[in-house]
Amino acid sequence: TFVIDFIAKNKSFFEKKQLSFFEMTVGMAFEHLADEEVDIAIIEVGLGGRLDSTNIILPEVSLITNIGMDHLDLLGDTLQKIAFEKAGIIKEGVPVIISEYQEAVADTFEVIAEAKNSKLVFAEKEAHTVYDTSLLGDYQSRNIKGVLAVLKELKDFEVDKKSIKSGLLKVVENTG
């Protein structure tokens, strides 16, 4: 009933603003998270970052995993243009973690983070405990470094090493 009630309550606004399905569901998700008073919500940007509807929030910390040649029709035809779009999630004074250091785009993040007075961390360059994981793929080690760097930046929220180790070994089992 939450979905039905949300649509009924906001239908005229949706029609007036001509929101996309994604924009409507983002709004619905944010209302649900607020109603449930969640401690931590992990919000994944849909495409890009700068113009994405999820970019309305003010996060405690932001994470960008890596920059690849994807969504060229929407984000740009070079790594630098794509990095600029993704860097659009960087907010004034909010720390930003970049999981994978890529020399070709590092300066894009450095310039924008400095302009926004935001702490910038290239997680791949930081010393982290190495954890085993049930996730497959070489890139997961870089993603995990990004997650660990995010955890260090969270205020008043701690995850102990035992829980990190256990969680990473059971990602597939816990998430299906």
JOSULUR-V317496 format. One line per field, one symbol per residue. ss: DSSP state (~ for helix, > for strand, _ for the rest). psi: psi as a letter, one per 40 degrees, with the letter a starting at -180 (. if undefined). burial: 1 if it has 9 or more other ideal C-beta (glycine too) atoms within 8 Angstrom, else 0. Layout:
BEGIN
ss=???
psi=???
burial=???
END
This chain:
BEGIN
ss=_~~~~~~~~~~~~~~~~___~~~~~~~~~~~~~~~_________________~~~~____>>>>_______~~~~___~~~~~~~~~~~_____>>>>____~~~~~~~~~~~~~____>>>~~~______________~~~~~~~~~~~~~~_______~~~~~~~~~_~~~~~_
psi=dddddddddeddddddefiidddddddddddddddefidhhhhhichbddeideedihidiihhcihigifdddeieiddddddddeeehihehihhhdhhhddeddddddddddefhhhhhddeihihhiiieiihdedddddddddddddehhfhihiddddddddefdddde.
burial=00000110010001000000001101110111100000000000110111011110001011110110000100110011111111111110011111110100110111011101010111110101001010000001011111111110110000000001101111100000
END
